[in-house]
C-alpha cells in the first residue's frame, strides 16, 4: 500500500522501471480526461504500457477497468500521456489518485497538462464550451498531502498562488485569439462525486466562486504544485448545472458533449506543447 512514508521510494522505483523502457525524459505529462482520449490519435506512439504492468501503480478491482501510459511525440515534443486516470470516487485513496504525478516528477518531468469534463455553473457558459482552468477550489474530503511531509518532494506548506501557469495560459489564449477559437476561462471546483450535483449544490458551487464543477484534477494539481511543477488545465463543459438543464445531466450526455469539443482541446493542447 502507498503511504506518505513509502511514497518517495515507491515512485522512484516505478520511475526507474519506466526509464528502463524509454531512454528519454518526456518534457510533458498529459492526463487525458473522460471523453478526451482521442488526443492519443495525435501522438506518434513509441510505447504503450498498461497500468497493470507498471510496478506500484494502483490496481483496480473494477471489472474491465483499463488504462495505460503512452510514451511518444506530440508536435515534435516528447510526452507521456495517461490514458485514463484514477478517481477518488472509485475508491482509491489520495496517495493512489496522485501517484502518477509523483512518478512523472521522479522521471524528471516538470510540466503537467490535465484535462477533464465538467459541469458549467457560470451562466454565460454553453454545453460544449472549452474552459481554460485559471484557478481551483478544493472541496475533496481528503487532502493528498495529509500526513508526514517528505521534504524531498516539496515543503510542508505549499504556495498555491499560481496553481495554473500564467505563462502557459497566455500561450493558449494568444493562439485561440489569433485563430478565432472561442474559449472560456474560469475556476474549477473539485468534489468527490460520484453523484452529479443537486440543483442546490450547483448553486452553491456558483455562490462560492466556481465556474465549473467536476470530480478530478484538483488532487493531481495540488501534488504537482507540491513538487513545483508547471501546470496547464483544460475542461470541457459537458452539462450545465442550472434549473433549465439539470435533468439532462447523465454520463452519456457528458461523454457526447466531451466528444464534440474534443478537436478544440486536441488543437489547443498540441499547440501548447509545440510552442511552450
Ligand atoms: N458535475 C460533476 N462532474 C462532472 C459534471 C458535473 O456536472 N459533468 C462532468 N463531470
Boltz pocket constraint, residues with backbone or C-beta under 6 A from the ligand:
constraints:
  - pocket:
      binder: B
      contacts: [[A, 117], [A, 118], [A, 119], [A, 120], [A, 195], [A, 196], [A, 197], [A, 213], [A, 214], [A, 215], [A, 236], [A, 238], [A, 239], [A, 241], [A, 249], [A, 254]]
      max_distance: 6.0
